[in-house]
Amino acid sequence: MNIEVKMDLKERNIILIIKYTPIFINLIIMTITLSYFYLYNVNILELYYKHIIYISVIILLISFFFSFIVSNYIEKILLDYKNKLLQNIEENKKRDLYIFQESKALTISELMKNISHQWRQHLSVISTISSGMKLKKEMNINNVKEEIEFLEIININTKQLSSILDNLTNSYSTNKEKTIFSVNQMIDECIEIVYEQFDSYNIKFEKNIKEFELNGNKNQLIQAILNFLNNSRDKFLESNIDNKIIKIETHENPVYYYICITDNAGGIEEEKLSKIFDPFFTTKHQSNGNGTGIGLYMSNQIISKIFNGSILVRNTKILYTDILYNGIIFEIMIPKEKNNIKI
């Protein structure tokens, strides 16, 4: 890709200064020298004024020549640097687009796992009840009260299936508009999306929510938090822990809102913590189909670029069922002022 690189006004002014400064300096030196001879050595000036002028002109031409060479060389270096910088920017844009597309594909894949698991549960209930009612009708067994109860259960399950689809539509909408939303409601939506699947792995949730409102794109924050939850799930699947817990806590101070996600899955090696948000870096086993290293990177991008926040990650100790476990904590910090939230 050919990129036309030009210097801006400030850079052109710097080149002009480099180009003409030596000439001005030489002119000043010549003026001072001639003035000195004129005032204090009139005889020498009269005898050698031609030589002095010749030497001054030669020095001036040499200065002019070298100043142009140096300025042109600096200009070339500057243009090459800007060209490489723009090329790197274009390459980073392509990489980010690729990562974004990969992240979307993985997000959809994770979503389908969660949705399919939930749907199977509810469809199984509906199928069992409808099969039982059909069998009783065929055997001429009529129990109106029981049938009403069964139909109510079917009705509840169909509403829950509809709710799952609503959550799917809302949570993964392409709408990028900012809205003011409840952090407690947002976290409930996250848990509802993954609950059935996590429960099948005996992963429990514990909430300690200080309610507050955030101003931003709720759907993208949900995606970021789901990546943290899925990271904990994958870590649990690699560990041999019976009592699995994910704690979600929120609090605030005059400057920041905090969302903290902690698990007792064993933590990770300290030397890997600094790389955990790097694209394509993963601590998971590649053989199980996990471990692309994109999810946490995208979460970090969402928090930093969309919510102007930051994420701290560290190993920690977590007490659960009277046992002290090793785990990891992701601490999301969202500044109030930069998100147009009144302090």
DOPA-975942 format. One record per residue (C-alpha): x negated, y, z negated. Coordinates in Angstrom, 1 decimal. Each point is the difference from the previous one (the first is absolute). Example, Ala and Ser with C-alpha at 12.3 -4.5 7.8 and 13.67 -1.06 7.14 Angstrom:
BEGIN
+--------+--------+--------+
:     c1 :     c2 :     c3 :
+--------+--------+--------+
:  -12.3 :   -4.5 :   -7.8 :
:   -1.4 :    3.4 :    0.7 :
+--------+--------+--------+
This chain:
BEGIN
+--------+--------+--------+
:     c1 :     c2 :     c3 :
+--------+--------+--------+
:    0.0 :    0.0 :    0.0 :
:   -1.6 :    3.3 :    1.1 :
:    0.5 :    2.8 :   -2.5 :
:   -0.8 :    3.6 :    1.0 :
:   -1.9 :    1.5 :   -2.9 :
:   -0.3 :    3.8 :   -0.4 :
:   -1.5 :    2.1 :   -2.6 :
:    2.2 :    2.3 :   -2.0 :
:   -0.6 :    3.8 :   -0.5 :
:   -1.9 :   -0.5 :   -3.3 :
:   -2.3 :   -2.6 :    1.5 :
:   -0.7 :    2.2 :    3.1 :
:   -0.9 :    2.9 :   -2.3 :
:   -2.4 :   -2.1 :   -1.9 :
:   -1.7 :   -1.1 :    3.3 :
:   -0.3 :    3.7 :    1.1 :
:   -1.5 :    0.9 :   -3.3 :
:   -2.6 :   -2.8 :    0.4 :
:   -0.7 :    1.1 :    3.5 :
:   -0.5 :    3.7 :   -0.5 :
:   -1.3 :    0.3 :   -3.6 :
:   -3.7 :   -0.8 :    1.0 :
:    0.2 :    2.7 :    2.7 :
:    1.3 :    2.6 :   -2.4 :
:   -2.6 :   -1.0 :   -2.6 :
:   -2.8 :    0.5 :    2.6 :
:    1.4 :    3.3 :    1.0 :
:    0.0 :    1.1 :   -3.6 :
:   -3.6 :   -1.2 :   -0.4 :
:   -1.1 :    1.8 :    3.1 :
:    1.7 :    3.2 :   -1.1 :
:   -1.7 :   -0.2 :   -3.4 :
:   -3.4 :   -0.8 :    1.5 :
:    0.1 :    2.9 :    2.5 :
:    1.3 :    2.4 :   -2.7 :
:   -2.9 :   -1.0 :   -2.2 :
:   -2.6 :    0.5 :    2.7 :
:    1.6 :    3.3 :    0.9 :
:    0.0 :    1.3 :   -3.5 :
:   -3.3 :   -1.3 :   -1.4 :
:   -2.2 :   -1.1 :    3.0 :
:    0.7 :    2.4 :    2.8 :
:   -3.4 :   -0.6 :    1.6 :
:    0.5 :   -3.8 :    0.1 :
:    3.5 :    0.5 :    1.5 :
:   -1.5 :    2.3 :    2.7 :
:   -2.7 :   -2.5 :    0.9 :
:    2.0 :   -3.3 :   -0.1 :
:    3.6 :    1.1 :    0.5 :
:    0.2 :   -1.9 :    3.3 :
:   -1.3 :   -3.2 :   -1.7 :
:    2.4 :    0.4 :   -2.9 :
:    2.9 :    0.4 :    2.4 :
:   -1.0 :   -3.0 :    2.1 :
:   -0.4 :   -2.2 :   -3.0 :
:    3.3 :    1.2 :   -1.4 :
:    1.8 :   -0.8 :    3.3 :
:   -1.6 :   -3.4 :    0.2 :
:    1.0 :   -0.8 :   -3.6 :
:    3.5 :    1.2 :    0.7 :
:    0.3 :   -2.2 :    3.1 :
:   -1.4 :   -3.0 :   -1.8 :
:    2.5 :    0.6 :   -2.9 :
:    2.8 :    0.4 :    2.5 :
:   -1.0 :   -3.2 :    1.8 :
:   -0.2 :   -2.1 :   -3.2 :
:    3.1 :    1.5 :   -1.5 :
:    2.0 :   -1.1 :    3.1 :
:   -1.5 :   -3.5 :   -0.1 :
:    0.7 :   -0.4 :   -3.7 :
:    3.6 :    1.4 :    0.3 :
:    0.8 :   -2.2 :    3.0 :
:   -1.4 :   -3.0 :   -1.9 :
:    2.1 :    0.8 :   -3.1 :
:    3.1 :    0.6 :    2.2 :
:   -0.6 :   -3.4 :    1.7 :
:   -0.3 :   -1.8 :   -3.4 :
:    3.1 :    1.8 :   -1.3 :
:    2.1 :   -1.0 :    3.0 :
:   -1.3 :   -3.6 :   -0.2 :
:    0.9 :   -0.1 :   -3.7 :
:    3.5 :    1.4 :    0.7 :
:    0.5 :   -2.5 :    2.8 :
:   -0.9 :   -2.9 :   -2.2 :
:    2.2 :    1.4 :   -2.8 :
:    3.0 :    0.2 :    2.4 :
:   -0.7 :   -3.5 :    1.3 :
:   -0.1 :   -1.3 :   -3.6 :
:    3.3 :    1.7 :   -0.7 :
:    1.6 :   -1.6 :    3.1 :
:   -1.4 :   -3.4 :   -1.0 :
:    1.3 :    0.4 :   -3.5 :
:    3.4 :    1.0 :    1.4 :
:    0.1 :   -3.2 :    2.0 :
:   -1.1 :   -2.0 :   -3.0 :
:    2.6 :    1.5 :   -2.2 :
:    2.7 :   -0.6 :    2.7 :
:   -1.1 :   -3.7 :    0.1 :
:    0.0 :   -0.3 :   -3.7 :
:    3.4 :    1.7 :   -0.2 :
:    1.4 :   -2.5 :    2.6 :
:   -1.5 :   -2.9 :   -1.8 :
:    1.4 :    1.3 :   -3.3 :
:    3.5 :    0.3 :    1.5 :
:   -0.2 :   -3.6 :    1.3 :
:   -1.1 :   -1.3 :   -3.4 :
:    2.6 :    2.1 :   -1.8 :
:    2.8 :   -1.4 :    2.3 :
:   -1.4 :   -3.5 :   -0.6 :
:    0.0 :    0.4 :   -3.8 :
:    3.5 :    1.5 :    0.2 :
:    1.3 :   -2.9 :    2.0 :
:   -1.4 :   -2.4 :   -2.6 :
:    1.8 :    1.9 :   -2.8 :
:    3.3 :    0.4 :    1.9 :
:    0.1 :   -3.6 :    1.3 :
:   -0.6 :   -1.3 :   -3.6 :
:    2.9 :    2.2 :   -1.4 :
:    2.3 :   -0.9 :    2.9 :
:   -0.6 :   -3.7 :   -0.5 :
:    1.0 :    0.3 :   -3.6 :
:    3.3 :    1.8 :    0.7 :
:    0.8 :   -2.1 :    3.1 :
:   -0.5 :   -3.1 :   -2.0 :
:    2.5 :    1.1 :   -2.6 :
:    2.5 :    0.9 :    2.7 :
:   -0.5 :   -3.2 :    1.9 :
:    0.4 :   -2.1 :   -3.2 :
:    3.2 :    1.7 :   -1.0 :
:    1.6 :    0.0 :    3.5 :
:   -0.9 :   -3.7 :    0.4 :
:    1.5 :   -0.9 :   -3.3 :
:    3.2 :    2.0 :    0.8 :
:    0.3 :   -1.7 :    3.4 :
:   -0.4 :   -3.4 :   -1.6 :
:    2.7 :    0.7 :   -2.6 :
:    2.4 :    1.2 :    2.7 :
:   -0.6 :   -3.1 :    2.0 :
:    0.8 :   -2.1 :   -3.1 :
:    3.1 :    2.2 :   -0.7 :
:   -1.4 :    1.2 :   -3.3 :
:    1.4 :    3.4 :   -0.7 :
:   -1.2 :    2.3 :   -2.8 :
:    0.9 :    3.5 :    0.7 :
:   -1.9 :    1.5 :   -3.0 :
:   -3.1 :   -1.9 :    0.9 :
:    0.3 :    1.0 :    3.7 :
:    0.3 :    3.7 :   -1.0 :
:   -3.1 :   -0.3 :   -2.2 :
:   -1.9 :   -1.7 :    2.9 :
:    1.1 :    2.7 :    2.5 :
:   -1.2 :    2.7 :   -2.5 :
:   -3.4 :   -1.7 :   -0.2 :
:   -0.2 :   -0.1 :    3.8 :
:    1.0 :    3.7 :    0.1 :
:   -2.7 :    0.9 :   -2.5 :
:   -2.6 :   -1.9 :    2.0 :
:    1.0 :    1.6 :    3.3 :
:   -0.2 :    3.5 :   -1.6 :
:   -3.5 :   -0.9 :   -1.3 :
:   -1.0 :   -1.1 :    3.5 :
:    1.2 :    3.3 :    1.3 :
:   -1.9 :    1.8 :   -2.7 :
:   -3.2 :   -1.8 :    1.0 :
:    0.5 :    1.2 :    3.6 :
:    0.6 :    3.6 :   -1.3 :
:   -3.2 :   -0.2 :   -2.0 :
:   -1.8 :   -1.3 :    3.1 :
:    1.3 :    2.9 :    2.1 :
:   -0.7 :    2.7 :   -2.6 :
:   -3.4 :   -1.2 :   -1.2 :
:   -1.5 :   -0.5 :    3.5 :
:    1.7 :    2.9 :    1.7 :
:   -2.2 :    2.1 :    2.4 :
:    1.4 :    3.2 :   -1.5 :
:   -2.9 :    2.1 :   -1.2 :
:    1.9 :    2.7 :   -1.7 :
:   -0.7 :    1.0 :   -3.6 :
:    2.8 :   -0.4 :   -2.5 :
:    0.3 :    0.3 :   -3.8 :
:    0.5 :   -3.5 :   -1.4 :
:    0.0 :   -1.8 :   -3.4 :
:   -3.1 :   -1.9 :   -0.8 :
:    2.0 :   -2.5 :   -2.0 :
:    2.4 :   -0.7 :    2.9 :
:   -3.0 :   -0.3 :    2.4 :
:   -1.7 :   -2.6 :   -2.2 :
:    3.3 :   -1.9 :   -0.4 :
:    0.2 :   -0.2 :    3.8 :
:   -3.6 :   -1.3 :    0.2 :
:    0.8 :   -2.7 :   -2.6 :
:    3.3 :   -0.9 :    1.7 :
:   -1.8 :   -0.6 :    3.3 :
:   -2.5 :   -2.5 :   -1.4 :
:    1.8 :   -1.3 :   -3.0 :
:    1.3 :   -3.3 :    1.4 :
:   -3.4 :   -1.0 :    1.5 :
:   -2.0 :    1.0 :   -3.1 :
:    2.5 :   -1.7 :   -2.3 :
:   -0.6 :   -3.3 :    2.0 :
:   -3.7 :    0.3 :   -0.9 :
:    1.0 :    0.7 :   -3.6 :
:   -1.3 :    3.6 :    0.2 :
:    1.8 :    2.3 :   -2.4 :
:    0.4 :    3.7 :   -0.1 :
:   -0.1 :    2.3 :   -3.0 :
:    1.0 :    3.7 :    0.4 :
:   -0.9 :    2.9 :   -2.3 :
:    1.4 :    3.0 :    2.0 :
:   -0.2 :    3.6 :   -0.9 :
:    2.6 :    1.4 :    2.4 :
:   -1.0 :    2.9 :    2.2 :
:    0.6 :    1.1 :    3.6 :
:   -2.4 :    0.1 :    2.8 :
:    0.0 :    2.1 :    3.1 :
:   -1.2 :   -1.9 :    3.1 :
:    0.8 :   -2.9 :    2.3 :
:    1.5 :   -2.7 :   -2.2 :
:   -0.2 :   -2.7 :    2.7 :
:   -3.8 :    0.3 :    0.4 :
:   -0.5 :    0.0 :   -3.8 :
:    2.0 :   -3.2 :   -0.2 :
:   -2.3 :   -1.5 :    2.7 :
:   -3.1 :    1.0 :   -2.0 :
:    1.3 :   -1.5 :   -3.2 :
:    1.1 :   -3.2 :    1.7 :
:   -3.6 :   -0.4 :    1.2 :
:   -1.2 :    0.1 :   -3.6 :
:    2.7 :   -2.5 :   -1.0 :
:   -0.9 :   -2.4 :    2.8 :
:   -3.7 :    0.4 :   -0.9 :
:    0.9 :   -1.2 :   -3.5 :
:    2.1 :   -2.9 :    1.3 :
:   -2.9 :   -1.2 :    2.2 :
:   -2.4 :    0.2 :   -2.9 :
:    2.4 :   -2.0 :   -2.2 :
:    0.2 :   -2.7 :    2.7 :
:   -3.8 :   -0.3 :   -0.1 :
:   -0.1 :   -0.2 :   -3.8 :
:    1.1 :   -2.6 :   -2.5 :
:    2.2 :    2.2 :   -2.3 :
:    3.2 :   -1.3 :   -1.5 :
:    1.5 :    3.2 :   -1.4 :
:   -0.2 :    2.5 :    2.9 :
:    1.0 :    3.6 :   -0.6 :
:    0.0 :    3.2 :    2.0 :
:    0.5 :    3.1 :   -2.1 :
:    1.2 :    3.2 :    1.6 :
:   -0.3 :    3.2 :   -2.1 :
:    0.5 :    3.7 :    0.7 :
:   -0.9 :    3.1 :   -2.0 :
:   -0.9 :    3.6 :    0.6 :
:   -2.1 :    2.9 :   -1.3 :
:    0.2 :    3.7 :    1.0 :
:   -2.0 :   -0.6 :    3.2 :
:    0.6 :   -3.6 :    1.2 :
:    2.7 :   -2.7 :    0.3 :
:   -1.4 :   -3.5 :   -0.6 :
:    1.2 :   -3.3 :    1.4 :
:   -2.0 :   -2.9 :   -1.5 :
:    0.2 :   -3.6 :    1.3 :
:   -1.8 :   -2.6 :   -2.2 :
:   -0.2 :   -3.8 :    0.4 :
:   -1.6 :   -2.8 :   -2.0 :
:   -1.4 :   -1.9 :    3.0 :
:   -3.6 :    0.1 :   -1.2 :
:   -1.3 :    3.2 :    1.6 :
:   -2.8 :    0.2 :    2.6 :
:   -3.8 :    0.3 :   -0.1 :
:   -1.2 :    3.4 :   -1.1 :
:   -2.3 :    0.5 :    3.1 :
:    3.1 :   -0.5 :    2.3 :
:    2.1 :    2.7 :   -1.7 :
:   -1.6 :    2.9 :    1.9 :
:    0.8 :   -1.7 :    3.4 :
:    3.6 :   -1.1 :   -0.8 :
:    1.5 :    2.8 :    2.1 :
:   -2.4 :   -0.4 :    3.0 :
:    1.7 :   -1.2 :    3.2 :
:   -0.3 :   -3.7 :    0.6 :
:   -1.7 :   -0.6 :   -3.4 :
:    1.7 :   -2.9 :   -1.9 :
:   -0.7 :   -2.1 :   -3.0 :
:    2.5 :   -2.7 :    1.1 :
:   -0.7 :   -3.3 :    1.7 :
:    0.4 :    0.4 :    3.8 :
:    1.0 :   -3.6 :    0.4 :
:    3.4 :    0.4 :   -1.6 :
:    1.1 :    2.6 :    2.6 :
:   -0.3 :    2.9 :   -2.5 :
:   -2.9 :    2.4 :   -0.4 :
:    0.1 :    2.4 :    3.0 :
:   -1.1 :    2.9 :   -2.2 :
:    2.5 :    2.4 :    1.5 :
:    2.8 :    0.2 :   -2.6 :
:   -2.0 :    1.8 :   -2.7 :
:   -1.7 :    2.3 :    2.5 :
:    3.4 :    1.1 :    1.3 :
:    1.3 :    0.5 :   -3.5 :
:   -2.9 :    2.3 :   -0.7 :
:    0.6 :    1.9 :    3.2 :
:    3.7 :    0.5 :   -0.9 :
:   -0.8 :    1.2 :   -3.5 :
:   -2.8 :    2.3 :    1.0 :
:    1.3 :    1.5 :    3.3 :
:    3.7 :    0.0 :   -0.5 :
:    0.3 :    0.6 :   -3.8 :
:   -3.4 :    1.9 :   -0.4 :
:   -0.8 :   -2.4 :   -2.8 :
:   -2.6 :   -2.5 :   -0.9 :
:   -0.3 :   -3.6 :   -1.3 :
:   -2.2 :   -1.2 :   -2.8 :
:   -0.7 :   -3.8 :   -0.3 :
:   -1.7 :   -1.8 :   -2.7 :
:   -0.1 :   -3.3 :   -1.8 :
:    1.9 :   -0.1 :   -3.3 :
:    1.3 :   -2.1 :   -2.9 :
:    3.7 :   -0.7 :   -0.2 :
:    1.9 :   -1.6 :   -2.9 :
:    2.8 :   -2.3 :    0.9 :
:    1.7 :   -2.8 :   -2.0 :
:   -2.5 :    0.7 :   -2.8 :
:   -2.9 :   -0.9 :    2.4 :
:   -2.6 :    2.5 :    1.2 :
:   -0.5 :   -0.3 :    3.8 :
:   -2.4 :    1.5 :    2.4 :
:    1.7 :    2.0 :    2.7 :
:   -0.2 :    3.0 :    2.3 :
:    1.8 :    3.4 :   -0.1 :
:    0.8 :    2.3 :    2.8 :
:    0.6 :    3.5 :   -1.2 :
:    1.7 :    2.3 :    2.5 :
:   -0.4 :    3.7 :   -0.8 :
:    2.3 :    2.4 :    1.9 :
:   -0.6 :    3.8 :   -0.6 :
:    3.2 :    1.9 :   -0.7 :
:   -1.1 :    3.3 :    1.5 :
:   -1.1 :   -1.4 :    3.4 :
:    3.3 :   -1.9 :    0.4 :
:    2.0 :    3.2 :   -0.6 :
:    1.3 :   -1.3 :   -3.3 :
:    0.6 :    2.7 :   -2.7 :
:   -2.2 :   -0.4 :   -3.0 :
+--------+--------+--------+
